[in-house]
Amino acid sequence: MVEYCLLCNIYIVPRISWSFFFFQHEEELLCDDCRKKLTKISGKTCEKCGRPLVKLATEYIQNNICLDCIRWEQDEQWSGILEKNISIYEYNDFFKDVLSQFKFRGDYILAEIFAQEIRKTTKLIKYDLIVPIPLSQERLLERGFNQAEALILAAGSQPYHALTRVHSEKQSKKSRKERIHIENVFQVAEPVHGKAILLIDDIYTTGSTIRHAAKTLKMAGAKSVVSFTVARG
Amino acid sequence: MSSELQAFLSGRKLLESEIPSNLLDATSQHITYQDGITKENNLWKCSRCGNTNQNLFATLPCTRCKQNCTYCRNCIMMGRVSTCTPLLGWNGPDPEVPPTEHPLQWEGRLSDGQQHASAAVVKAIQTKSDILVWAVCGAGKTEVLFAGINEALQTGQRVCIATPRTDVVLELAPRFRKVFPHTTISAIYGGSQDRHQYAQLVISTTHQLFRFENAFDVVIVDEVDAFPYTFDKTLQWAVEKAARQISAKIHLTATPNSKWQNECMIGKRNYVTIPARFHRHPLPVPEFNWCGNWRKHIEKDKLPRVIENWVSVRLKAEKQTLVFLPNIKLMEKAAPLFQKLHPKIESVHAEDPKRKEKVERMRAKETPILLTTTILERGVTFPNIDVAVVGAEDRIFTEAALVQISGRVGRSAEYPTGIIAFFHFGHSKEMIKAQNHIIHMNREAKKRGLIDG
């Protein structure tokens, strides 16, 4: 049993109540302070991409869908490629730091922080295969692990490696336009015909990575693609 | 032998990914490889930071070695050290540095107290021994180091000054570059650009010493009593690792912990004191003012009368004042009460995003009174202020904290005096220790003729 907060290493005082003795309980991995700093998305969200709508000006919203998603859906190339995206946390400064420690510093164990929420949310989605957004071979060797795969494993599922990725520049260094008009970097490596796919990634920012991956899967005959990311940027 | 690689790797312990690939010559016989993580008596240990706290190790299914790799979480911010990432070192000769004739170019003069300590530092460097420089706040510690560093550089030795905070590195580097104009000096902190050069004088954050090994003939550790150095065993280990086996270690502090104080008293630790400030005025001695149950008052949205009166006097006289409070919660509760006395009173704490601006406004004399937690207990100088500690008996105010806080008063030669007041609801041992500490220093200074009057 972990007794220290995975983020600040402070001793976690166990909350003892009667249910503690009688029922199964989830391990506490974070102290209350750190847990509070991770903000869950709440209130109305875009029905397509899961973005919180409260913070968005009304002219960017139509029928509970954000303008970004409307633009994607109006483009016939992209219409209907992604059923919907679901995210759990807001991409605030604290999340940014946690994600950077997990993904760029390579602190693999931090995937555990999200395991419980991922399990809860993915239970509500019907799918046949759970597919991680892949890293290129180069990036995979550099980091030592794929963060999307780590999230799936932490949640206790088995990743299905349907996709591979050709090496390219880091996404985070590009603008939205560059990201959207980039050539497709994904290829299908395993059969997906007629399957309902749940795509997993750490963060949804412009949605370009997820949609390119989804398109590749649909072209290979996947029945539908829903995506799940830990945070919504 | 590549001299560039030699300059880069000599005295260091680095991950392969930290070395530019054009320098990395796999055929070099001088590169050493050490396991990044080792296992001793069934316990993991990190070879870079010395961490043995088993909570701070984790495992990943590694795509590089295709095995379960254990990695260290204590120093992961500097790049992951795991069982499959070796640490690279250098066992060849050090780069040759031609000795400089007169490295020190400084016209200033030392006070008598500084002079005495300076001579002791020179001797410690000559004999490769350890010394504690116990110097009061405002004694002028930096200048005390000049002669010793000069001595070391003249004889081709390598020197490191380690300090807990990046802002201190940034403040010290230009000062040393000015007085040692012909010496290569690196300023090293997370994200600094000076990492690639071989410098004879390295000014570094204590954390960055994890990347050095067997490098320095002289290691100077600033503020040895300050967090996190005293609490983090791995930082103390880093200092040992960065020093050569035979080396001089100079520790600087105004407030050694009681263990060190005892060791000094019974003769187990070599030390020298500077009991007086450079301006030859005694340290202001804290006065104790009983103020009733301050916690209860503030929780009921009232300031204790004694404190309100004391503050009002300062506001009327337009004397800038720092008011220390035990924690953020209490400070935020008390801030509006103080602001009723003057609207421009501000409060600041460690996680305050506007911390810098608020300190600047205090410096510019726009803020009459600044409320603060212990973050401003050291390192800051406002020339002409009074200081109050509200709830001085609270656990957070240790002897060291109270001595440092008292040390904020009367620092400049133009305004060498001021009031330091402890407001309390019963004395604590730490308050009395702090007061005695200061009285003792003044007495010693007087005996040694280091203060006037």
Boltz contact constraints between the chains, C-beta under 6 A:
constraints:
  - contact:
      token1: [A, 4]
      token2: [B, 55]
      max_distance: 6.0
  - contact:
      token1: [A, 105]
      token2: [B, 76]
      max_distance: 6.0
  - contact:
      token1: [A, 106]
      token2: [B, 80]
      max_distance: 6.0
  - contact:
      token1: [A, 107]
      token2: [B, 76]
      max_distance: 6.0
  - contact:
      token1: [A, 108]
      token2: [B, 60]
      max_distance: 6.0
  - contact:
      token1: [A, 109]
      token2: [B, 58]
      max_distance: 6.0
  - contact:
      token1: [A, 140]
      token2: [B, 63]
      max_distance: 6.0
  - contact:
      token1: [A, 141]
      token2: [B, 64]
      max_distance: 6.0
  - contact:
      token1: [A, 144]
      token2: [B, 62]
      max_distance: 6.0
  - contact:
      token1: [A, 144]
      token2: [B, 63]
      max_distance: 6.0
  - contact:
      token1: [A, 144]
      token2: [B, 64]
      max_distance: 6.0
  - contact:
      token1: [A, 145]
      token2: [B, 60]
      max_distance: 6.0
